[in-house]
Amino acid sequence: MIDGTERTRDGMVLFLIAAVPLQPREGEPDIVPLIAAFIPSENRDDIKEILYDLKPKLPSKPVSIISDFRAGIIDAVGEVFPESVKHGCHYHIIEMIARIMVYPLIRKIKKRLNPTTSGLIRWAHHSIYGKQSDKLMLAAESIKRVCTSNGGRFGANFLEFCDQMKALIEWAHERQEYLKTNQQFSQLAKLLVIDIWGRLTPLISQLDEALRQFNQLRQNLTMQEYKISVDDGVIGDDNTYPSTTRRLDQLIHNWTKLGNVSDSKFNEKFKDSAEKLRNHYDLITPAILDHRLPRTTSKLENFFGQIKQFLRKWSGTSRILSTFDWIAPLVATRQSLKETDMFVELLRDITAYDWVQESIKLGKELN
């Protein structure tokens, strides 16, 4: 018996239960679908009800069950078929480790990005006003459209926003005299730059830290880059790995060792992940060793390769996955901001202008 899950936008999943005959007859499929339902995979009671309804209809009890790592499915399977071996699904092993190692970092970055996004939208709506023919207004409207688009790709939108900001800055440089004689637009421009640069500065720092962590994570998600000596008791005397389970031991050992190198919170993630791998060891091992059931493999090298490929795509060095389609534009944005000092120049030029004295002087001249 296997399960497969496909997540939908509203948090539901397609939960598929299928039978794998021990001795398929000639001409019959190797996998026989039994039931499918759209339910949350964490919903233990609903899954248990389906399994209990299915149990009397089976010709015999399942020899093995492949489960993902969501507690709802694990608990339900364990209660309805306690006598069956629960195999960890190979696909969900990768998903589990990605969730442990990657998703917390994504949430951390998005937490930083969300206030910036909302602030930009508020600024686009309220901070700039003037004639529609004015280039400043057109730029603001363009930024508003970018920030409020429904494409769901904030990174690409953010990159486009930065391009608009550059155009706006170039325009401001060209019209310094206009800014100095038009107090309304001068004040708005000053507030604009201070506000935007104030929001971008911590974001750039956050991206720098994220990129550093991306690279470290990529480098340490493969056992080949961290060799353990024979004295550590993980590899054989001939420096070979005696079994695929030993390869899993090697990964756990490496991550634990890496977590003890320093007090870095990022390194602690590897140590925590190693502990979670130990906790799921009984589920992971059968999935690695099973040669017969679908969606599993005995080649742990493939397992490591998929994780590394997953993270390589995610970090923008190859074609990125849709789940992480915002990170590559952010990386490009970071490089773009790093290569130009227009924001700093404009901030320096505008903040150096004595708005109060010039306003008093202008008022006297008008009177």
N, C-alpha and C positions, 0 to 999 in steps of 0.2 A: 504494500500500500504506500502510495506517495501523496504528498500534498504540494500544491503549487499556488502561489499567491501573486496577484497582480493588483497593485494599489491604484485606486481611482482618486479623482480630485476631492471627493467628499470624505475621504478617509476609509472608505469601504474597500474590501479586497475580494477578489474572486478566489474562493476557497474550493479547490478541486480535490476530490478523493477518487483514486483510481486503483484498480487491482493489477498486480503483476503476477501472472501465473508462474508457478514453479517450473512446469513443463508445458510450455505452449504447444498446442497442436499445430500441425502443418497447415499453413494458410490462414491461421488466426493471428490477430494482432498480439504483440507482446504486452501491451498495456490496455486494460479494459476500463474505460471511465464508468464510474458508478453514480456519482452525484456531484453537483456543483451548486454553489450558492454564493450570493453577495452578502458577506457578513464581515464585521471587523475581526481580524485574526486574534485580537486580544480578548474577544468575547467568549469566555470559557463556557458559560451556560448554553449558548446557542450551538456552539461546536459540539458540546457534550450531547445535546439533544439529537443532533444529526447522527453522531456516532452510535448512540444507543438505538436509534431507529434503523440504522444500517446493520448493526451487529447480527440480529436474527436472520437477516436475508443473505448473509454470507455463507457459502458452502462449508467453510471451515474457518477457524480463527486465523488471523493474520500471522504469518511467520515473522514479519518485521514491519515496522512502521517508520517512515521517514518523516521527520517533523522539522519545522523551522524553529527559531529560537524565541518566538513570542510566547510569553507565559500562558496565554489563553489556550493555545493549541497544545502545548506541552502538558499542561495540567489535565486538559480534557482527555487526551490520548492516554495518559497514565492512569486515569480513573476507569475508563471504559475498557481498555485493553492492557491491564497491568502485566499480563503474562507475556506480552510481545516485546521484542527488542525495539527500542526507539532509536532509529538512525538519524543522525544529523544531516540535513540536506546540504550538499556541497555548496550550492548557490548561497544559501543563507549563512554558511560559515563566513563567506566573504562579506556578505551584507552585515553580519554581526560585528566583525572586526572594523569594517568601515564606519559603522555606527559608533563603536567605542572610541575610535581614534580620530575620526574626521568630523562627525556631526557636531560635537561640542565646540570645535573651533569655528565651524560655520555659524553656529548660533551666536557665538561671541562677536564675530564680525558683523553679522546682521544686526545685532543689538546696537552696535556702533553706527551702522549705516541708517537705521530707521529714523532716528532723530534728525540726521542730516537731510534725509529725503523730505520729511515733513517740513523741516525748516525752509528748504528750497522752495517747496510748493507755496508755503505761506508768503515767502518773500516775493515770489513771482506774482501772487495775487494782490499784495498790499503795498509793497515797498516802492514800486516804480509806477509812475503815472505821468502822462503827458500826451502830446499829440501822436496819433497813430502813425504819422509819417516820420516821426523821429526814429532814428536807428536804434536808440537805446530801448525804446518801447518795443520795437520789433524783436530785438534780441530777447527781451523779457518774455514776450509772448511765445517765442520759440522755446525758451527754457521751460516755460509752464507746460507746453505741449509735451515736451520730452519727459518731464517729471511725472506727468499725470497720464502717460500712455498706458494702454492695457496690454502691452506686449509681454509683460512679466520678466523682462530682461533688464534688470536695473543696472547691471554693469555696462551694457552697451549704451543705455540711456545716459548713464553718468558720464561715459566717455564723450558722447555727443554734447552733453551739457558743458563739459570742459572746453570743447571746441568753440561753443557759443561764447563762453566766458573769454576765451582768447580773442575772439573777434570783437567783443565788447571792450576789452582792454586796449586793443589796437586803436579802436575808435576813440577811446578816452585820451590816449596819448596824442592823437592827431588834433584833438579839440580842447587842449589844456586852457586856452584863452577863453573859450566859451564856458568852460566849467567855472573859471575864476570870476566871470562876470554874471553868471546865472546862479544865484545862491541856492535856489530850489534844487536844481540838478546837482550842484556841487555837494550839498548835504546828502542827497540821496546816493550819489556815487561813493561818498566817503563811507556811509553806513553799509552800502552794498559790499564794498571790498573788505571792510573790517569784519562784517558778519560772515561772508563767504570764506575768507581766508581763515577766520577763527574756527570755522567748522572743518575746513580741509586739513588744517595742521594736525589735529589729533587723528584724523582719518588716515593721513599719510603715514604717521607713526605706527598706527595699527596695521596698515598694509605691510610696512617694512617688517614688523614682527611676524605677521602671518606668513609672508614669503619665506622668512628664515625658518619658521616652523614647518612650512610645506617641504622645503628642501631637506631638513633634518628627518622629517617623517618618511619621505621617499627613500632616503639613503638607508634608513634602518628597518625598513619593512622587507628586507631580504636577508636571509641567513648567511648568504655567501660573503657578505661584507663584514661579518663579525665571526671570525674563526675562534672556536673554543678548543683549548688544548686537551690532550688525552687525559691529563690528570683530572679534568673536570668531570670525567665519567659520562660524557654525553656521546662522544663518537668512539668508534672502535680503535684498536691498536694500529690498524692499517690506515687510519685517517679516512675511513669510509663510513657511511651511514648504514648500519645493519638493517634498518627497516624504516618504513614510512612513519611508524609511530615514533621512532627515535628522531625523525626529522621534526615532528611536532614537539617532542621534548626539547630539541635544539632551539626551536623558535621561542618556547616558553623560557628556557634558560637564558637566551640572549636578551630577551626583553626584561627579565628580572635583573640581570646583570647591568643592563643599560640604565634601569631605573635607580640603581644604587650608586651610579657614577657621581651624581651631584644632587643637590637639593632642588634642582629645577623642577617647577611644576609640570613642565612639558615632559621631562624624563619620567616623572612619576606616572604619567599616563601609560607608558610602556609597562611599568611594573603593575599597575592596576589591570591592564589588559592581559598580562600574563596570568594574573590570579583568576580572571574571568575565563580564560582558556582552560585553566586547570579545573574550574568548576564545571565546565562543559565537556571535559575530556571524554567521558563515556559516550557522549552524543557525537562528538566530532570523529573519534577514532573509527567507528564502524563505517561512517561515510567515506573516510579516506581509504579504508581497506577493501570495501565492497567492490567486486569486479562485475557484478551482475545487474544490480538495480540501476535504473536510469538516473541521470543528473548527479552521479557520484563518480569519483575517480580514485585510482590507487596512486596517481602521480602527484605527489605533494609539490613538485617543482611547478606544475601547472597552476596549483593553488597560489603559490607565491607570485608566479608570473601574472596572474589575473589581478592580484592586489596591486602589484607594482604598475601594471598597465592602467588600472583604474585610477590610481593616484596621479600617474603621468598625464593622463587626459584631463583629469580634474584640475591640475595645476597649470594648465594652459600650454604645455610644451608639445602637445599633439592635438588632434581633433577632440574637443571637449565634450563630455556627456551633457545631455540636456539638463540633468539635475543640477549641474554646476556651471551652467552657461554664463553666469555672471562673473566668474572669477578671472577669466582670461582678459576681458575688457578692463577689469580693475587693475590687473598687472600692467597692461598697456598704458592705462591712465597714470599709474604710478611712475612709469618710465617717462611719460610725456611731461608730467609735472616736475620731475627731477631734472629734465633737460632745459627747462625754461625758468627764468626768474622774473617773468612779467608780473606775476602776482605780487612779488616782493617789491618790484619797482613801482608799481601803481600804488601800493599801500604806502610806500615811503613818500612818493610825490604828493599824494593827497593829504596824508596826515601831517606833513610839514607845512601845510598852508594854514595860516592863522585866520580861521573863519570868523572869529569874533571881531578882531580888529578891522578886517576887510568889510564886514557888515556895517560897522560903525562909520567907517570911511565912506562907504557907498551911500549910507543914509544921509550923511552931511552933504555930499555932493548933490543928492536929489533934492534936498531942502534948499 
